[in-house]
Amino acid sequence: MTVDLYSLNMEKGLHYEAIVTTLNEDGTPNAAPMGVICKGPDQVVLRLHEGSHTIANVKREKKFHINLSRDPLLFTHSLIGNPPATEFAEEKYGFSLKNAYASFFCEVHHEKKVEKEDAMGDNITIMFHSQVQDIKRNRKEYEPLSRAICGVLEALVNLSRVQRAPAEKKREYTDRLKEISRVVNHVGGPKHKEAMELIQKEFEIRIKG
């Protein structure tokens, strides 16, 4: 069967938020929200920062699954811990997520190290250029991301960075989180609001760390 990311309504050159599942060294699954760039019908680039479990797993295994979802709790659990074991589906290699509307298996064919300075200081990113080998569709129809899930994703980005941010940036993240929370609670449903509650609690822990 022909692999075609465009059939998932992905477009070449666009950056998507997804959940990457990788295999830990002990054989257990790991899930983390990550950005992925569509580079063609069967090509993606995974952008990872040094220091995470995900980058260690991808460097070692050279394989991973991309899971497309709009579930705010699935994204949240993937960042602040791991989804429950019942959320994972065992595949021929590794694991995908059962409740993703689609997932695809990728193999890395080369990687590129990018170093730059930004608001967080010196930043090292590894770009994993990868071939999509297989697509699994769990649903026939796909809906665009809502404003609420986008708010949850933005809050998760702030949450993932707040511990290593300087004091001024921490204040900025705190103010930003308040505004995101206001929007999500205005336009979101029960899952979005529950996700924001979890994020706010974790944010208070991390900002003091």
C-alpha angles and dihedrals in degrees: 000000000000115000110229122169089184087070086067090057091255118145130211113261096015124124117229133190112231142151115257118208119200138171118256119220090257092054097256121128125256125196128193136164109247140164119252128188121213108225098173143327092300104015133086138170118219114204114206133173122225117262104041130116088237095058091047090051095047093047091051101040102027087213137092144154125241113211120197114209144149095201107124094199092051090054092045096049089047091059104038096040128324133297115262114279089249090066093065125086117203112232135188084272120022125319140305128193117264096213098048110113087226138357134189134199118230136191121202115237098177141351134213129202116220121191122190142146120243139154089298093054125244108008128193117195127180116211111208109199105204144183118229108227104177140008125209118195118201095176133035097215129049127202126203119257114271124233088249095057089046088054091051090050092050090049089051090053089054091046093052092053105036098088094060096037122109118249095264092051091048090058089050091051090049092053092044092051091054091055093045090050090052092053095044092049089050100048104019135091130232095285093050091050092047090050091052091051090054091047093049092050092048091045091057090052095047097044089059093047 
